Amino acid sequence: MAYRKRLFLNPIKDGAPAFIQAVADDSDNGTYLLGNYVLIIADCNRRVTLDFSLSNQYLRKRHLAKANRLVQVLTDFRDALAKEVTLIEKNRNRSTRSTRP
C-alpha cells in the first residue's frame, strides 16, 4: 500500500512554508524493489531530502535503521524542547511576579 503525506509545519498565516513530505511506494506485495521511498523536510529557505532505497537486503536493513534513528532523535528533541519551554515559562512567570508593585 502506497503512502503519501505532506504536512505544513507552520500555520499558513505565518507565511513560513515549512513542511514535511513522505513518499513510500507500493511494492506490489513485495515484488517491486525499486519504489520511491523519500522523506523531505523543508523550512522557508532550505530543503533536505532523505532517500530510503529498499532495492537489496543490506539497504533495507540499513534504511529501516536510519528511519528508526531519525524518529528517536526527533522524539528526544521534542522532549528536550518541551522541557525548556516549561523552564522558560516558569522563569518568566516568576520574574513577572517579582517585578509587580
N, C-alpha and C positions, 0 to 999 in steps of 0.2 A: 504494500500500500504506500503510495507516494505521500510525502509530507511537504507542504509549502506554507511558510508563515512569514509575514513581515509585520513588525510591530514598531510603531514610533515610540521613542523613549521619553520625549518631552511633549507637553501639550502643544497642539498646533498653534495656539495663540502666541506662544513664546517666539515663534519664528526661528526656532533652532531645530532643524530637521534631523536629529539623531535617530537612528533606527537600528534594529537587528533583523536580519533576514536569514531564514534557514530553508535549505532545499535538500530533500532526501528523495531520490527517485525510487520507483518501484523496481525491484529486482526480478519481477515476473516469477515469483515463487522460488527465488534463489538461482534462477538460470541465467540471469543477465548480470554480469560482473562490472560493466563499465558505466554504471549510472553516475549521476551527478550528485555529489554529497558535499555541500558547501555551507559555510556559516559566514555571514558578512556582518560586521559591526562597524557602524559609522557614526561620527559626530558631525558637527557643522562643516568641517573642512577636511576631515581625514576619513579614510575607509580602510579597513583591514579585512582581507578575505582569507579564511582558513579552509583548506581543502582536506577532504577525508576520503581518499580513494579506498575502495574495497576490492580491488582487482586481483589481489592474491592473499594467501593466508597471513603472511607476515604483515602486510599493510592493514588488513582487517583488525588484527590484534593490536597493532601499534596505534591506529587511529581511534579505535574504541577507547584505548587507554588515554589518548590525548583528549577526547571528549570528556572522559571522567575526571581528568585532572583540571580541565577548564571549569567544569561545574563545581568542583571542590574549591578552587581558588575564588570563583565568583561568590560562592556561599560564604566563605571565610571573610571575603572583602565586605560583603553586605553586613555581616555580623559586626565587624570592626567599625564600619561606618555608623551603624545604628548605635553602638556603644558610645562613639564620640559625639554623636548628635545629642544623646541623653546627657552626657557630661557637660557639653557646652550649654545646653538649655538650662540645666540645673545651676551652673555657674552664673549665667545671665540673670536668672530669676533671683539668685542670692544677691548679686551686685545691685540689681534694680531695687530690691527691698532695702538694702543698706543705704542707698543714696536718697531715699524719700525722707522728707522732714517729719 
